[in-house]
Amino acid sequence: MKAWLLIACLFAFPVSAEVFTYVDAQGNRVFTDQPKPGNAKRVPLSTGNRMPATDIAPAPSTARKPEKKPLPRYDLLRILVPEPDATVRSTAGEIIVSVTSEPGLQRGHRYRLLLDGQPTAEPGRSPVFALNNIDRGSHQLSVEILDDQGRTVERTANQPFHMQRISLAQKRKANPCALSDYGQRPECPLIDKPAEEKNHFLPFF
């Protein structure tokens, strides 16, 4: 058994090493790399079947990483109505806001109107917004375009306007009520209708 183990080890030696064998005094076959005078014989070795290791490049991955699509851009986005720094007069604090963009609104995109930094309604594709009951005073309007994932694509700077709510008394003063108008206009209630002058002349028979 030891002899076969020695043989296996010797065959693993480099080709340049020399192997000798002899029989010792106990009759055992001995293999060694040292020549022994006497009956030691050289063992012929065959060329090893070894190949040099080569660097194996990893196979290129066929899976493509999802590419992030850049956000589309708009050349123009602005508020048409009201004009910047406009004064709006309304008894009920109503105003119509109109916006435009170039190019037109793309697929999946929506407009959202902001009043003093807060959304006025859910985003939609309509460029016209109707607002009511706005407090008197100065306010800021801006509009933005959202994509289908809710990301802001474009947004305008804040644009000021001024709300002037006219009272009924001011409206009546601007357009005085006539007797025939009472009850037909909200600023001319019937309770405030002046009494008609009576004719003091007796009718002639």
Contact map, one row per residue, 1 for C-alpha under 8 A:
1111100000000000000000000000000000000000000000000000000000000000000000000000000000000000000000000000000000000000000000000000000000000000000000000000000000000000000000000000000000000000000000000000000000000
1111110000000000000000000000000000000000000000000000000000000000000000000000000000000000000000000000000000000000000000000000000000000000000000000000000000000000000000000000000000000000000000000000000000000
1111111000000000000000000000111000000000000000000000000000000000000000000000000000000000000000000000000000000000000000000000000000000000000000000000000000000000000000000000000000000000000000000000000000000
1111111100000000000000000000000000000000000000000000000000000000000000000000000000000000000000000000000000000000000000000000000000000000000000000000000000000000000000000000000000000000000000000000000000000
1111111110000000000000000000000000000000000000000000000000000000000000000000000000000000000000000000000000000000000000000000000000000000000000000000000000000000000000000000000000000000000000000000000000000
0111111111000000000000000000001000000000000000000000000000000000000000000000000000000000000000000000000000000000000000000000000000000000000000000000000000000000000000000000000000000000000000000000000000000
0011111111100000000000000000001000000000000000000000000000000000000000000000000000000000000000000000000000000000000000000000000000000000000000000000000000000000000000000000000000000000000000000000000000000
0001111111110000000000000000000000000000000000000000000000000000000000000000000000000000000000000000000000000000000000000000000000000000000000000000000000000000000000000000000000000000000000000000000000000
0000111111111000000000000000000000000000000000000000000000000000000000000000000000000000000000000000000000000000000000000000000000000000000000000000000000000000000000000000000000000000000000000000000000000
0000011111111000001000000000001000000000000000000000000000000000000000000000000000000000000000000000000000000000000000000000000000000000000000000000000000000000000000000000000000000000000000000000000000000
0000001111111000000000000000000000000000000010000000000000000000000000000000000000000000000000000000000000000000000000000000000000000000000000000000000000000000000000000000000000000000000000000000000000000
0000000111111100000000000000000000000000000000000000000000000000000000000000000000000000000000000000000000000000000000000000000000000000000000000000000000000000000000000000000000000000000000000000000000000
0000000011111110100000000000000000000000000000000000000000000000000000000000000000000000000000000000000000000000000000000000000000000000000000000000000000000000000000000000000000000000000000000000000000000
0000000000011111100000000000000000000000000000000000000000000000000000000000000000000000000000000000000000000000000000000000000000000000000000000000000000000000000000000000000000000000000000000000000000000
0000000000001111110000000000000000000000000011110000000000000000000000000000000000000000000000000000000000000000000000000000000000000000000000000000000000000000000000000000000000000000000000000000000000000
0000000000000111110000000000000000000000000000000000000000000000000000000000000000000000000000000000000000000000000000000000000000000000000000000000000000000000000000000000000000000000000000000000000000000
0000000000001111111000000000000010000000000000000000000000000000000000000000000000000000000000000000000000000000000000000000000000000000000000000000000000000000000000000000000000000000000000000000000000000
0000000000000011111100000000000010000000011000000000000000000000000000000000000000000000000000000000000000000000000000000000000000000000000000000000000000000000000000000000000000000000000000000000000000000
0000000001000000111110000000001111000000011100000000000000000000000000000000000000000000000000000000000000000000000000000000000000000000000000000000000000000000000000000000000000000000000000000000000000000
0000000000000000011111000000001111110001111000000000000000000000000000000000000000000000000000000000000000000000000000000000000000000000000000000000000000000000000000000000000000000000000000000000000000000
0000000000000000001111100000111100000001111000000000000000000000000000000000000000000000000000000000000000000000000000000000000000000000000000000000000000000000000000000000000000000000000000000000000000000
0000000000000000000111110000111000000011100000000000000000000000000000000000000000000000000000000000000000000000000000000000000000000000000000000000000000000000000000000000000000000000000000000000000000000
0000000000000000000011111111110000000011000000000000000000000000000000000000000000000000000000000000000000000000000000000000000000000000000000000000000000000000000000000000000000000000000000000000000000000
0000000000000000000001111111110000000000000000000000000000000000000000000000000000000000000000000000000000000000000000000000000000000000000000000000000000000000000000000000000000000000000000000000000000000
0000000000000000000000111111000000000000000000000000000000000000000000000000000000000000000000000000000000000000000000000000000000000000000000000000000000000000000000000000000000000000000000000000000000000
0000000000000000000000111111000000000000000000000000000000000000000000000000000000000000000000000000000000000000000000000000000000000000000000000000000000000000000000000000000000000000000000000000000000000
0000000000000000000000111111100000000000000000000000000000000000000000000000000000000000000000000000000000000000000000000000000000000000000000000000000000000000000000000000000000000000000000000000000000000
0000000000000000000000111111110000000000000000000000000000000000000000000000000000000000000000000000000000000000000000000000000000000000000000000000000000000000000000000000000000000000000000000000000000000
0010000000000000000011110011111000000000000000000000000000000000000000000000000000000000000000000000000000000000000000000000000000000000000000000000000000000000000000000000000000000000000000000000000000000
0010000000000000000011110001111100000000000000000000000000000000000000000000000000000000000000000000000000000000000000000000000000000000000000000000000000000000000000000000000000000000000000000000000000000
0010011001000000001111000000111110000000000000000000000000000000000000000000000000000000000000000000000000000000000000000000000000000000000000000000000000000000000000000000000000000000000000000000000000000
0000000000000000001110000000011111100000000000000000000000000000000000000000000000000000000000000000000000000000000000000000000000000000000000000000000000000000000000000000000000000000000000000000000000000
0000000000000000111100000000001111100000000000000000000000000000000000000000000000000000000000000000000000000000000000000000000000000000000000000000000000000000000000000000000000000000000000000000000000000
0000000000000000001100000000000111110000000000000000000000000000000000000000000000000000000000000000000000000000000000000000000000000000000000000000000000000000000000000000000000000000000000000000000000000
0000000000000000000100000000000111111001000000000000000000000000000000000000000000000000000000000000000000000000000000000000000000000000000000000000000000000000000000000000000000000000000000000000000000000
0000000000000000000100000000000001111111000000000000000000000000000000000000000000000000000000000000000000000000000000000000000000000000000000000000000000000000000000000000000000000000000000000000000000000
0000000000000000000000000000000000111111000000000000000000000000000000000000000000000000000000000000000000000000000000000000000000000000000000000000000000000000000000000000000000000000000000000000000000000
0000000000000000000000000000000000011111000000000000000000000000000000000000000000000000000000000000000000000000000000000000000000000000000000000000000000000000000000000000000000000000000000000000000000000
0000000000000000000001100000000000011111100000000000000000000000000000000000000000000000000000000000000000000000000000000000000000000000000000000000000000000000000000000000000000000000000000000000000000000
0000000000000000000111100000000000111111110000000000000000000000000000000000000000000000000000000000000000000000000000000000000000000000000000000000000000000000000000000000000000000000000000000000000000000
0000000000000000000111000000000000000011111000000000000000000000000000000000000000000000000000000000000000000000000000000000000000000000000000000000000000000000000000000000000000000000000000000000000000000
0000000000000000011110000000000000000001111100000000000000000000000000000000000000000000000000000000000000000000000000000000000000000000000000000000000000000000000000000000000000000000000000000000000000000
0000000000000000011110000000000000000000111110000000000000000000000000000000000000000000000000000000000000000000000000000000000000000000000000000000000000000000000000000000000000000000000000000000000000000
0000000000000000001000000000000000000000011111000000000000000000000000000000000000000000000000000000000000000000000000000000000000000000000000000000000000000000000000000000000000000000000000000000000000000
0000000000100010000000000000000000000000001111100000000000000000000000000000000000000000000000000000000000000000000000000000000000000000000000000000000000000000000000000000000000000000000000000000000000000
0000000000000010000000000000000000000000000111110000000000000000000000000000000000000000000000000000000000000000000000000000000000000000000000000000000000000000000000000000000000000000000000000000000000000
0000000000000010000000000000000000000000000011111000000000000000000000000000000000000000000000000000000000000000000000000000000000000000000000000000000000000000000000000000000000000000000000000000000000000
0000000000000010000000000000000000000000000001111100000000000000000000000000000000000000000000000000000000000000000000000000000000000000000000000000000000000000000000000000000000000000000000000000000000000
0000000000000000000000000000000000000000000000111110000000000000000000000000000000000000000000000000000000000000000000000000000000000000000000000000000000000000000000000000000000000000000000000000000000000
0000000000000000000000000000000000000000000000011111000000000000000000000000000000000000000000000000000000000000000000000000000000000000000000000000000000000000000000000000000000000000000000000000000000000
0000000000000000000000000000000000000000000000001111100000000000000000000000000000000000000000000000000000000000000000000000000000000000000000000000000000000000000000000000000000000000000000000000000000000
0000000000000000000000000000000000000000000000000111110000000000000000000000000000000000000000000000000000000000000000000000000000000000000000000000000000000000000000000000000000000000000000000000000000000
0000000000000000000000000000000000000000000000000011111000000000000000000000000000000000000000000000000000000000000000000000000000000000000000000000000000000000000000000000000000000000000000000000000000000
0000000000000000000000000000000000000000000000000001111100000000000000000000000000000000000000000000000000000000000000000000000000000000000000000000000000000000000000000000000000000000000000000000000000000
0000000000000000000000000000000000000000000000000000111110000000000000000000000000000000000000000000000000000000000000000000000000000000000000000000000000000000000000000000000000000000000000000000000000000
0000000000000000000000000000000000000000000000000000011111000000000000000000000000000000000000000000000000000000000000000000000000000000000000000000000000000000000000000000000000000000000000000000000000000
0000000000000000000000000000000000000000000000000000001111100000000000000000000000000000000000000000000000000000000000000000000000000000000000000000000000000000000000000000000000000000000000000000000000000
0000000000000000000000000000000000000000000000000000000111110000000000000000000000000000000000000000000000000000000000000000000000000000000000000000000000000000000000000000000000000000000000000000000000000
0000000000000000000000000000000000000000000000000000000011111000000000000000000000000000000000000000000000000000000000000000000000000000000000000000000000000000000000000000000000000000000000000000000000000
0000000000000000000000000000000000000000000000000000000001111100000000000000000000000000000000000000000000000000000000000000000000000000000000000000000000000000000000000000000000000000000000000000000000000
0000000000000000000000000000000000000000000000000000000000111111000000000000000000000000000000000000000000000000000000000000000000000000000000000000000000000000000000000000000000000000000000000000000000000
0000000000000000000000000000000000000000000000000000000000011111000000000000000000000000000000000000000000000000000000000000000000000000000000000000000000000000000000000000000000000000000000000000000000000
0000000000000000000000000000000000000000000000000000000000001111100000000000000000000000000000000000000000000000000000000000000000000000000000000000000000000000000000000000000000000000000000000000000000000
0000000000000000000000000000000000000000000000000000000000001111110000000000000000000000000000000000000000000000000000000000000000000000000000000000000000000000000000000000000000000000000000000000000000000
0000000000000000000000000000000000000000000000000000000000000011111000000000000000000000000000000000000000000000000000000000000000000000000000000000000000000000000000000000000000000000000000000000000000000
0000000000000000000000000000000000000000000000000000000000000001111100000000000000000000000000000000000000000000000000000000000000000000000000000000000000000000000000000000000000000000000000000000000000000
0000000000000000000000000000000000000000000000000000000000000000111110000000000000000000000000000000000000000000000000000000000000000000000000000000000000000000000000000000000000000000000000000000000000000
0000000000000000000000000000000000000000000000000000000000000000011111000000000000000000000000000000000000000000000000000000000000000000000000000000000000000000000000000000000000000000000000000000000000000
0000000000000000000000000000000000000000000000000000000000000000001111100000000000000000000000000000000000000000000000000000000000000000000000000000000000000000000000000000000000000000000000000000000000000
0000000000000000000000000000000000000000000000000000000000000000000111110000000000000000000000000000000000000000000000000000000000000000000000000000000000000000000000000000000000000000000000000000000000000
0000000000000000000000000000000000000000000000000000000000000000000011111000000000000000000000000000000000000000000000000000000000000000000000000000000010000000000000000000000000000000000000000000000000000
0000000000000000000000000000000000000000000000000000000000000000000001111100000000000000000000000000000000000000000000000000000000000000000000000000000010000000000000000000000000000000000000000000000000000
0000000000000000000000000000000000000000000000000000000000000000000000111110000000000000000000000000000000000000000000000000000000000000000000000000000011000000000000000000000000000000000000000000000000000
0000000000000000000000000000000000000000000000000000000000000000000000011111100000000000000000000000111000000000000000000000000000000000000000000000000001000000000000000000000000000000000000000000000000000
0000000000000000000000000000000000000000000000000000000000000000000000001111100000000000000000000000111000000000000000000000000000000000000000000000000000000000000000000000000000000000000000000000000000000
0000000000000000000000000000000000000000000000000000000000000000000000000111110000000000000000000001111000000000000000000000000000000000000000000000000000000000000000000000000000000000000000000000000000000
0000000000000000000000000000000000000000000000000000000000000000000000000111111000000000000000000011110000000000000000000000000000000000000000000000000001110000000000000000000000000000000000000000000000000
0000000000000000000000000000000000000000000000000000000000000000000000000001111100000000000000000011100000000000000000000000000000000000000000100000000000010000000000000000000000000000000000000000000000000
0000000000000000000000000000000000000000000000000000000000000000000000000000111111100000000000001111000000000000000000000000000000000000000001100000000000000000000000000000000000000000000000000000000000000
0000000000000000000000000000000000000000000000000000000000000000000000000000011111100000000000001111000000000000000000000000000000000000000000000000000000000000000000000000000000000000000000000000000000000
0000000000000000000000000000000000000000000000000000000000000000000000000000001111100000000000011110000000000000000000000000000000000000000000000000000000000000000000000000000000000000000000000000000000000
0000000000000000000000000000000000000000000000000000000000000000000000000000001111110100000000011100000000000000000000000000000000000000000000000000000000000000100000000000000000000000000000000000000000000
0000000000000000000000000000000000000000000000000000000000000000000000000000001111111100000000000000000000000000000000000000000000000000000000000000000000000000100000000000000000000000000000000000000000000
0000000000000000000000000000000000000000000000000000000000000000000000000000000001111100000000000000000000000000000000000000000000000000000000000000000000000011100000000000000000000000000000000000000000000
0000000000000000000000000000000000000000000000000000000000000000000000000000000000111110000000000000000000000000000000000000000000000000000000000000000000000011110000000000000000000000000000000000000000000
0000000000000000000000000000000000000000000000000000000000000000000000000000000001111111000000000000000000000000000000000000000000000000000000000000000000000001110000000000000000000000000000000000000000000
0000000000000000000000000000000000000000000000000000000000000000000000000000000000001111100000000000000000000000000000000000000000000000000000000000000000000000111100000000000000000000000000000000000000000
0000000000000000000000000000000000000000000000000000000000000000000000000000000000000111110000100000000000000000000000000000000000000000000000000000000000000000111100000000000000000000000000000000000000000
0000000000000000000000000000000000000000000000000000000000000000000000000000000000000011111010000000000000000000000000000000000000000000000000000000000000000000001111000000000000000000000000000000000000000
0000000000000000000000000000000000000000000000000000000000000000000000000000000000000001111111100000000000000000000000000000000000000000000000000000000000000000001111000000000000000000000000000000000000000
0000000000000000000000000000000000000000000000000000000000000000000000000000000000000000111111000000000000000000000000000000000000000000000000000000000000000000000111110000000000000000000000000000000000000
0000000000000000000000000000000000000000000000000000000000000000000000000000000000000000011111000000000000000000000000000000000000011100000000000000000000000000000010000000000000000000000000000000000000000
0000000000000000000000000000000000000000000000000000000000000000000000000000000000000000111111100000000000000000000000000000000000011111000000000000000000000000001110000000000000000000000000000000000000000
0000000000000000000000000000000000000000000000000000000000000000000000000000000000000000011111110000000000000000000000000000000001111100000000000000000000000000000000000000000000000000000000000000000000000
0000000000000000000000000000000000000000000000000000000000000000000000000000000000000001010011111000000000000000000000000000000001110000000000000000000000000000000000000000000000000000000000000000000000000
0000000000000000000000000000000000000000000000000000000000000000000000000000000011000000000001111100000000000000000000000000000111100000000000000000000000000000000000000000000000000000000000000000000000000
0000000000000000000000000000000000000000000000000000000000000000000000000000001111000000000000111110000000000000000000000000000111100000000000000000000000000000000000000000000000000000000000000000000000000
0000000000000000000000000000000000000000000000000000000000000000000000000000001111000000000000011111000000000000000000000000001110000000000000000000000000000000000000000000000000000000000000000000000000000
0000000000000000000000000000000000000000000000000000000000000000000000000000111110000000000000001111100000000000000000000000001100000000000000100000000000000000000000000000000000000000000000000000000000000
0000000000000000000000000000000000000000000000000000000000000000000000000001111100000000000000000111110100000000000000000000001000000000000000000000000000000000000000000000000000000000000000000000000000000
0000000000000000000000000000000000000000000000000000000000000000000000000111110000000000000000000011111110000000000000000000000000000000000000000000000000000000000000000000000000000000000000000000000000000
0000000000000000000000000000000000000000000000000000000000000000000000000111100000000000000000000001111110000000000000000000000000000000000000000000000000000000000000000000000000000000000000000000000000000
0000000000000000000000000000000000000000000000000000000000000000000000000111000000000000000000000000111111000000000000000000000000000000000000000000000000000000000000000000000000000000000000000000000000000
0000000000000000000000000000000000000000000000000000000000000000000000000000000000000000000000000001111111000000000000000000000000000000000000000000000000000000000000000000000000000000000000000000000000000
0000000000000000000000000000000000000000000000000000000000000000000000000000000000000000000000000000111111101100000000000000100000000000000000000000000000000000000000000000000000000000000000000000000000000
0000000000000000000000000000000000000000000000000000000000000000000000000000000000000000000000000000001111111000000000000000000000000000000000000000000000000000000000000000000000000000000000000000000000000
0000000000000000000000000000000000000000000000000000000000000000000000000000000000000000000000000000000011111000000000000000000000000000000000000000000000000000000000000000000000000000000000000000000000000
0000000000000000000000000000000000000000000000000000000000000000000000000000000000000000000000000000000001111100000000000000000000000000000000000011000000000000000000000000000000000000000000000000000000000
0000000000000000000000000000000000000000000000000000000000000000000000000000000000000000000000000000000011111110000000000000100000000000000000001111000000000000000000000000000000000000000000000000000000000
0000000000000000000000000000000000000000000000000000000000000000000000000000000000000000000000000000000010011111000000000011110000000000000000001110000000000000000000000000000000000000000000000000000000000
0000000000000000000000000000000000000000000000000000000000000000000000000000000000000000000000000000000000001111100000000011111000000000000000111100000000000000000000000000000000000000000000000000000000000
0000000000000000000000000000000000000000000000000000000000000000000000000000000000000000000000000000000000000111110000111111000000000000000000111100000000000000000000000000000000000000000000000000000000000
0000000000000000000000000000000000000000000000000000000000000000000000000000000000000000000000000000000000000011111000111010000010000000000011110000000000000000000000000000000000000000000000000000000000000
0000000000000000000000000000000000000000000000000000000000000000000000000000000000000000000000000000000000000001111111110000000000000000000011110000000000000000000000000000000000000000000000000000000000000
0000000000000000000000000000000000000000000000000000000000000000000000000000000000000000000000000000000000000000111111110000000000000000001111000000000000000000000000000000000000000000000000000000000000000
0000000000000000000000000000000000000000000000000000000000000000000000000000000000000000000000000000000000000000011111000000000000000000001110000000000000000000000000000000000000000000000000000000000000000
0000000000000000000000000000000000000000000000000000000000000000000000000000000000000000000000000000000000000000011111100000000000000000000111000000000000000000000000000000000000000000000000000000000000000
0000000000000000000000000000000000000000000000000000000000000000000000000000000000000000000000000000000000000000011111110000000000000000000000000000000000000000000000000000000000000000000000000000000000000
0000000000000000000000000000000000000000000000000000000000000000000000000000000000000000000000000000000000000001111011111100000000000000000000000000000000000000000000000000000000000000000000000000000000000
0000000000000000000000000000000000000000000000000000000000000000000000000000000000000000000000000000000000000001111001111100000000100000000000000000000000000000000000000000000000000000000000000000000000000
0000000000000000000000000000000000000000000000000000000000000000000000000000000000000000000000000000000000000001100000111110000000000000000000000000000000000000000000000000000000000000000000000000000000000
0000000000000000000000000000000000000000000000000000000000000000000000000000000000000000000000000000000000000001000000111111000000000000000000000000000000000000000000000000000000000000000000000000000000000
0000000000000000000000000000000000000000000000000000000000000000000000000000000000000000000000000000000000000111100000001111100000000000000000000100000000000000000000000000000000000000000000000000000000000
0000000000000000000000000000000000000000000000000000000000000000000000000000000000000000000000000000000000000111000000000111110000000000000000000000000000000000000000000000000000000000000000000000000000000
0000000000000000000000000000000000000000000000000000000000000000000000000000000000000000000000000000000010001110000000000011111000000000000000000000000000000000000000000000000000000000000000000000000000000
0000000000000000000000000000000000000000000000000000000000000000000000000000000000000000000000000000000000000110000000000001111110000000000000000000000000000000000000000000000000000000000000000000000000000
0000000000000000000000000000000000000000000000000000000000000000000000000000000000000000000000000111000000000010000000000000111110000000000000000000000000000000000000000000000000000000000000000000000000000
0000000000000000000000000000000000000000000000000000000000000000000000000000000000000000000000011110000000000000000000000000011111000000000000000000000000000000000000000000000000000000000000000000000000000
0000000000000000000000000000000000000000000000000000000000000000000000000000000000000000000000011100000000000000100000000000011111100000000000000000000000000000000000000000000000000000000000000000000000000
0000000000000000000000000000000000000000000000000000000000000000000000000000000000000000000001111000000000000000000000000000000111110000000000000000000000000000000000000000000000000000000000000000000000000
0000000000000000000000000000000000000000000000000000000000000000000000000000000000000000000001111000000000000000000000010000000011111100000000000000000000000000000000000000000000000000000000000000000000000
0000000000000000000000000000000000000000000000000000000000000000000000000000000000000000000111100000000000000000000000000000000001111100000000000000000000000000000000000000000000000000000000000000000000000
0000000000000000000000000000000000000000000000000000000000000000000000000000000000000000000111000000000000000000000000000000000000111110000000000000000000000000000000000000000000000000000000000000000000000
0000000000000000000000000000000000000000000000000000000000000000000000000000000000000000000111000000000000000000000000000000000000111111000000000000000000000000001000000000000000000000000000000000000000000
0000000000000000000000000000000000000000000000000000000000000000000000000000000000000000000010000000000000000000000000000000000000001111100000000000000000000000001010000000000000000000000000000000000000000
0000000000000000000000000000000000000000000000000000000000000000000000000000000000000000000010000000000000000000000000000000000000000111110000000000000000000000011110000000000000000000000000000000000000000
0000000000000000000000000000000000000000000000000000000000000000000000000000000000000000000000000000000000000000000000000000000000000011111000000000000000000000011100000000000000000000000000000000000000000
0000000000000000000000000000000000000000000000000000000000000000000000000000000000000000000000000000000000000000000000000000000000000001111100000000000000000001111000000000000000000000000000000000000000000
0000000000000000000000000000000000000000000000000000000000000000000000000000000000000000000000000000000000000000001100000000000000000000111110000000000000000001111000000000000000000000000000000000000000000
0000000000000000000000000000000000000000000000000000000000000000000000000000000000000000000000000000000000000000001110000000000000000000011111000000000000000111100000000000000000000000000000000000000000000
0000000000000000000000000000000000000000000000000000000000000000000000000000000000000000000000000000000000000000111110000000000000000000001111100000000000000111100000000000000000000000000000000000000000000
0000000000000000000000000000000000000000000000000000000000000000000000000000001000000000000000000000000000000000111010000000000000000000000111110000000000111110000000000000000000000000000000000000000000000
0000000000000000000000000000000000000000000000000000000000000000000000000000011000000000000000000010000000000011110000000000000000000000000011111000000000110000000000000000000000000000000000000000000000000
0000000000000000000000000000000000000000000000000000000000000000000000000000000000000000000000000000000000000011110000000000000000000000000001111100000111110000000000000000000000000000000000000000000000000
0000000000000000000000000000000000000000000000000000000000000000000000000000000000000000000000000000000000001111000000000000000000000000000000111110000111100000000000000000000000000000000000000000000000000
0000000000000000000000000000000000000000000000000000000000000000000000000000000000000000000000000000000000001111000000000010000000000000000000011111111111000000000000000000000000000000000000000000000000000
0000000000000000000000000000000000000000000000000000000000000000000000000000000000000000000000000000000000011100000000000000000000000000000000001111111110000000000000000000000000000000000000000000000000000
0000000000000000000000000000000000000000000000000000000000000000000000000000000000000000000000000000000000011000000000000000000000000000000000000111111000000000000000000000000000000000000000000000000000000
0000000000000000000000000000000000000000000000000000000000000000000000000000000000000000000000000000000000000000000000000000000000000000000000000111111000000000000000000000000000000000000000000000000000000
0000000000000000000000000000000000000000000000000000000000000000000000000000000000000000000000000000000000000000000000000000000000000000000000000111111100000000000000000000000000000000000000000000000000000
0000000000000000000000000000000000000000000000000000000000000000000000000000000000000000000000000000000000000000000000000000000000000000000000000111111110000000000000000000000000000000000000000000000000000
0000000000000000000000000000000000000000000000000000000000000000000000000000000000000000000000000000000000000000000000000000000000000000000000011110011111100000000000000000000000000000000000000000000000000
0000000000000000000000000000000000000000000000000000000000000000000000111000000000000000000000000000000000000000000000000000000000000000000000011110001111100000000000000000000000000000000000000000000000000
0000000000000000000000000000000000000000000000000000000000000000000000001100100000000000000000000000000000000000000000000000000000000000000000011100000111110000000000000000000000000000000000000000000000000
0000000000000000000000000000000000000000000000000000000000000000000000000000100000000000000000000000000000000000000000000000000000000000000001111000000111111000000000000000000000000000000000000000000000000
0000000000000000000000000000000000000000000000000000000000000000000000000000110000000000000000000000000000000000000000000000000000000000000001110000000001111100000000000000000000000000000000000000000000000
0000000000000000000000000000000000000000000000000000000000000000000000000000000000000000000000000000000000000000000000000000000000000000000001000000000000111110000000000000000000000000000000000000000000000
0000000000000000000000000000000000000000000000000000000000000000000000000000000000000000000000000000000000000000000000000000000000000000000111000000000000011111000000000000000000000000000000000000000000000
0000000000000000000000000000000000000000000000000000000000000000000000000000000000011000000000000000000000000000000000000000000000000000000111000000000000001111100000000000000000000000000000000000000000000
0000000000000000000000000000000000000000000000000000000000000000000000000000000000011100000000000000000000000000000000000000000000000000011110000000000000000111110000000000000000000000000000000000000000000
0000000000000000000000000000000000000000000000000000000000000000000000000000000001111111000000000000000000000000000000000000000000000000011110000000000000000011111000000000000000000000000000000000000000000
0000000000000000000000000000000000000000000000000000000000000000000000000000000000001111000000000000000000000000000000000000000000000001111000000000000000000001111100000000000000000000000000000000000000000
0000000000000000000000000000000000000000000000000000000000000000000000000000000000000011110010000000000000000000000000000000000000000111111000000000000000000000111110000000000000000000000000000000000000000
0000000000000000000000000000000000000000000000000000000000000000000000000000000000000011111010000000000000000000000000000000000000000001100000000000000000000000011111000000000000000000000000000000000000000
0000000000000000000000000000000000000000000000000000000000000000000000000000000000000000111110000000000000000000000000000000000000000011000000000000000000000000001111100000000000000000000000000000000000000
0000000000000000000000000000000000000000000000000000000000000000000000000000000000000000111000000000000000000000000000000000000000000000000000000000000000000000000111110110000000000000000000000000000000000
0000000000000000000000000000000000000000000000000000000000000000000000000000000000000000001000000000000000000000000000000000000000000000000000000000000000000000000011111110000000000000000000000000000000000
0000000000000000000000000000000000000000000000000000000000000000000000000000000000000000001000000000000000000000000000000000000000000000000000000000000000000000000001111111000000000000011000000000000000000
0000000000000000000000000000000000000000000000000000000000000000000000000000000000000000000000000000000000000000000000000000000000000000000000000000000000000000000000111111100000000000001000000000000000000
0000000000000000000000000000000000000000000000000000000000000000000000000000000000000000000000000000000000000000000000000000000000000000000000000000000000000000000001111111110000000000000000000000000000000
0000000000000000000000000000000000000000000000000000000000000000000000000000000000000000000000000000000000000000000000000000000000000000000000000000000000000000000001111111111000000000001000000000000000000
0000000000000000000000000000000000000000000000000000000000000000000000000000000000000000000000000000000000000000000000000000000000000000000000000000000000000000000000011111111110000000001100000000000000000
0000000000000000000000000000000000000000000000000000000000000000000000000000000000000000000000000000000000000000000000000000000000000000000000000000000000000000000000001111111100000000000000000000000000000
0000000000000000000000000000000000000000000000000000000000000000000000000000000000000000000000000000000000000000000000000000000000000000000000000000000000000000000000000111111100000000000000000000000000000
0000000000000000000000000000000000000000000000000000000000000000000000000000000000000000000000000000000000000000000000000000000000000000000000000000000000000000000000000011111110000000000000000000000000000
0000000000000000000000000000000000000000000000000000000000000000000000000000000000000000000000000000000000000000000000000000000000000000000000000000000000000000000000000001111111000000000000000000000000000
0000000000000000000000000000000000000000000000000000000000000000000000000000000000000000000000000000000000000000000000000000000000000000000000000000000000000000000000000001001111101100000100000000000000000
0000000000000000000000000000000000000000000000000000000000000000000000000000000000000000000000000000000000000000000000000000000000000000000000000000000000000000000000000000000111111100000000000000000000000
0000000000000000000000000000000000000000000000000000000000000000000000000000000000000000000000000000000000000000000000000000000000000000000000000000000000000000000000000000000011111100000000001100000000000
0000000000000000000000000000000000000000000000000000000000000000000000000000000000000000000000000000000000000000000000000000000000000000000000000000000000000000000000000000000001111100000000000000000000000
0000000000000000000000000000000000000000000000000000000000000000000000000000000000000000000000000000000000000000000000000000000000000000000000000000000000000000000000000000000011111111100100000000000000000
0000000000000000000000000000000000000000000000000000000000000000000000000000000000000000000000000000000000000000000000000000000000000000000000000000000000000000000000000000000011111111100111001000000000000
0000000000000000000000000000000000000000000000000000000000000000000000000000000000000000000000000000000000000000000000000000000000000000000000000000000000000000000000000000000000001111110111000000000000000
0000000000000000000000000000000000000000000000000000000000000000000000000000000000000000000000000000000000000000000000000000000000000000000000000000000000000000000000000000000000001111110110000000000000000
0000000000000000000000000000000000000000000000000000000000000000000000000000000000000000000000000000000000000000000000000000000000000000000000000000000000000000000000000000000000001111111110000000000000000
0000000000000000000000000000000000000000000000000000000000000000000000000000000000000000000000000000000000000000000000000000000000000000000000000000000000000000000000010000000000000011111110000000000000000
0000000000000000000000000000000000000000000000000000000000000000000000000000000000000000000000000000000000000000000000000000000000000000000000000000000000000000000000011011000000000000111110000000000000000
0000000000000000000000000000000000000000000000000000000000000000000000000000000000000000000000000000000000000000000000000000000000000000000000000000000000000000000000000001000010001111111111011000000000000
0000000000000000000000000000000000000000000000000000000000000000000000000000000000000000000000000000000000000000000000000000000000000000000000000000000000000000000000000000000000000111111111111000000000000
0000000000000000000000000000000000000000000000000000000000000000000000000000000000000000000000000000000000000000000000000000000000000000000000000000000000000000000000000000000000000110000111111000000000000
0000000000000000000000000000000000000000000000000000000000000000000000000000000000000000000000000000000000000000000000000000000000000000000000000000000000000000000000000000000000000000000011111000000000000
0000000000000000000000000000000000000000000000000000000000000000000000000000000000000000000000000000000000000000000000000000000000000000000000000000000000000000000000000000000000000000000111111100000000000
0000000000000000000000000000000000000000000000000000000000000000000000000000000000000000000000000000000000000000000000000000000000000000000000000000000000000000000000000000000000100100000111111110000000000
0000000000000000000000000000000000000000000000000000000000000000000000000000000000000000000000000000000000000000000000000000000000000000000000000000000000000000000000000000000000100000000000011111000000000
0000000000000000000000000000000000000000000000000000000000000000000000000000000000000000000000000000000000000000000000000000000000000000000000000000000000000000000000000000000000000000000000001111100000000
0000000000000000000000000000000000000000000000000000000000000000000000000000000000000000000000000000000000000000000000000000000000000000000000000000000000000000000000000000000000000000000000000111110000000
0000000000000000000000000000000000000000000000000000000000000000000000000000000000000000000000000000000000000000000000000000000000000000000000000000000000000000000000000000000000000000000000000011111000000
0000000000000000000000000000000000000000000000000000000000000000000000000000000000000000000000000000000000000000000000000000000000000000000000000000000000000000000000000000000000000000000000000001111100000
0000000000000000000000000000000000000000000000000000000000000000000000000000000000000000000000000000000000000000000000000000000000000000000000000000000000000000000000000000000000000000000000000000111111000
0000000000000000000000000000000000000000000000000000000000000000000000000000000000000000000000000000000000000000000000000000000000000000000000000000000000000000000000000000000000000000000000000000011111000
0000000000000000000000000000000000000000000000000000000000000000000000000000000000000000000000000000000000000000000000000000000000000000000000000000000000000000000000000000000000000000000000000000001111100
0000000000000000000000000000000000000000000000000000000000000000000000000000000000000000000000000000000000000000000000000000000000000000000000000000000000000000000000000000000000000000000000000000001111110
0000000000000000000000000000000000000000000000000000000000000000000000000000000000000000000000000000000000000000000000000000000000000000000000000000000000000000000000000000000000000000000000000000000011111
0000000000000000000000000000000000000000000000000000000000000000000000000000000000000000000000000000000000000000000000000000000000000000000000000000000000000000000000000000000000000000000000000000000001111
0000000000000000000000000000000000000000000000000000000000000000000000000000000000000000000000000000000000000000000000000000000000000000000000000000000000000000000000000000000000000000000000000000000000111
